[in-house]
């Protein structure tokens, strides 16, 4: 399965002080363990 990863999730993963860091890291590890294809983009839709 291909999963879209929003850049805000990446920022949360990089910031250990973020209140959602632990939950984001758990989800990230589950996606990696399941070997999903992860994609993101720099495109912004307003």
C-alpha positions, 0 to 999 in steps of 0.5 A, a space after each residue: 500500500 502507498 501512504 501519503 505522509 504530510 510534512 507536518 508529520 515529519 516535523 512532529 517526528 523531528 521534534 521530540 518536544 512536540 506533544 504528538 511526537 510519541 504517537 507519530 513515532 509509533 505510527 511511523 514505526 508501524 508503517 515502516 514495519 509493514 513496508 508500505 511505500 511512503 510518499 510526500 510532496 512540497 505541493 501546497 493546496 489552498 
